[in-house]
Amino acid sequence: MGQVASTRRAFLTGSVLRHRQAYYPPGVTDTSIGNCSGCGECAEACPTKVILMREGLPVVDFQAGECTFCGECSARCPERVFPPEPATSFAHHAVIADTCLALNFVDCQACREVCPTTAIRFRPRLGGPFVPLLDSDACTGCGACISVCPTRSITMTANTREVAHA
């Protein structure tokens, strides 16, 4: 009984999706997803086909490509799931893991080549290939870097804002 309640709670709060490394389409929140009927119009409208339906909810699959923030998903949605104005970023940003080829002395800059905001740059390193530097403030979370990474070393993490104490 405890397991069922825990699973139900995780589903209702959206933590099931977060646990599975899935992300809602741009602008969709844990609150607004409650308005989703699961019709799939947003997934059908997505020109890059990164939105898919999982367990009746729209999620973004960055392994399939990137979100271009075109707003087609929002325009086609018959419910109040998306914000009134199309989103221009996600509430997460990319993170590069230690398994990155460049960090392990193998020349690779695939992520830099596809980053539309140049949030990923490479700095020189003595005796080896350039190393990646990610500007999390410039990263929109579009996921372009994820599908091109040959070692799947790029993931997303939630944006956090540190609050200064007075």
Buried (B, 14 or more C-beta within 10 A) or exposed (E): EEEEEEEEEBEEEBEBBBEEEBBBBBBBEBEBBEEBEEBBBBBEBBEBEBBBBEEEBBBBBBEBBBBBBBBBBBEBBEBEBBEEEBBEBBBBBBEBEEEBBBBEEEEBBBBBEBBEEEBBBBEEEEEEBBBBEBBBEBBBBBBBBBBBBEBEBBBBEEBEEEEEEE
